[in-house]
């Protein structure tokens, strides 16, 4: 005997899979790689340290 499939759940799963595929394509097209994010984070931290080091102490 064939397995019973809930069509509503199957339809939702198909929609979720399509959305996940589209999201993956968008991340690849528009997103940053892990190395780029790490580099940007390091640059921001370095800039913050430089700015903090250049501040004058309050009188």
N, C-alpha and C positions, 0 to 999 in steps of 0.2 A: 504494500500500500504506500502511496506517496505521502510525503511529509506535508502537513498543513502549514500554510504560511499566512500570517496576518498581513494583508495588503497595505494597511495603513502604516505599520511599522517598516515594511519593506520600502515603501515610498519615502518615508522619512529618512531611512538609512541611505537611500540613493541620493536624496537631496543633500544630506550631510557630507557624503563622499564628494559630490560635485563641488560643494562650497570649500571643502578642505583642499581639493585639487586647485581651485581658483586662488585660494589664499597662498598656496605654495608657489604658484606661478607669480603672483604679485610680490611675494617676499623675494623671489629670485630676481625679478625685474627692478624693483624699487628699493629693496632693503639693503642693509649693510651686512657685510660678512662679519664673522666673529672677530677677526683680526682688526678690521676697520673700527668696530665699536671699542675694542680694547685700546687702540691707538688714540681715538678721540677722548676716551676717559682719561688716559695718561696725560694727554695734552691739557685737558681741563684742570686736572690736579696740579700740574706743573705751573700753569698760569695762576691758579689760586695761591699756591705757595709763594710765587714771585710777588704777587700783589700784596699778600699778607706781610711779606718781608720788607716791602717798600713803605709800609704805613708808618707814620710818625706816631710816637707814643703821646697820649693826651697829657696835657700839663696839669 
